[in-house]
Amino acid sequence: MNILDEIFYGNISGAECRVSADYKKLCEKESKLYDKIKEKLNNEDMQLVDDLLKLYSESSSISEKNFYSFGFKTGLLLGIECSKLDI
């Protein structure tokens, strides 16, 4: 695994990760909505929903990792470019 992957996956961390209050509220809303859906669907339909959510989670993780790497690399290139300026 390269250094960006290590940082992304939290294997290299200098500080505790903090979750915003807005994010916590969003997670609570998701949980309540999931429970409402679960009450209305039969087991077979709920399994389809769970499968869809798992696939969405996996694709989101891949996308987030790619954006994280892109942002890091872009920032590093910007730093290199700035270091070449004669200010």
For each residue, the residues with C-beta under 8 A, 3 or more apart:
1: 5 6 9 11
2: 5 6
3: 6 7 12
4: 7 8 68 69 72
5: 1 2 8 9 65
6: 1 2 3 9 11 12
7: 3 4 10 11 12 13 72
8: 4 5 65 68 69
9: 1 5 6
10: 7 13 17
11: 1 6 7
12: 3 6 7
13: 7 10 16 17
14:
15:
16: 13
17: 10 13
18:
19: 23 24
20: 23 24
21: 24 25
22: 25 26
23: 19 20 26 27
24: 19 20 21 27 28
25: 21 22 28 29
26: 22 23 29 30
27: 23 24 30 31
28: 24 25 31 32
29: 25 26 32 33
30: 26 27 33 34
31: 27 28 34 35
32: 28 29 35 36
33: 29 30 36 37
34: 30 31 37 38
35: 31 32 38 39
36: 32 33 39 40
37: 33 34 40 41 46 49
38: 34 35 41 46
39: 35 36
40: 36 37
41: 37 38 45 46 49
42: 45 46
43: 46 47
44: 47 48
45: 41 42 48 49
46: 37 38 41 42 43 49 50
47: 43 44 50 51
48: 44 45 51 52
49: 37 41 45 46 52 53
50: 46 47 53 54
51: 47 48 54 55
52: 48 49 55 56
53: 49 50 56 57
54: 50 51 57 58
55: 51 52 58 59
56: 52 53 59 60
57: 53 54 60 61
58: 54 55 61 62
59: 55 56 62 63
60: 56 57 63 64
61: 57 58 64 65
62: 58 59 65 66
63: 59 60 66 67
64: 60 61 67 68
65: 5 8 61 62 68 69
66: 62 63 69 70
67: 63 64 70 71
68: 4 8 64 65 71 72
69: 4 8 65 66 72 73
70: 66 67 73 74
71: 67 68 74 75
72: 4 7 68 69 75 76
73: 69 70 76 77
74: 70 71 77 78
75: 71 72 78 79
76: 72 73 79 80
77: 73 74 80 81
78: 74 75 81 82
79: 75 76 82 83
80: 76 77 83 84
81: 77 78 84 85
82: 78 79 85
83: 79 80
84: 80 81
85: 81 82
86:
87:
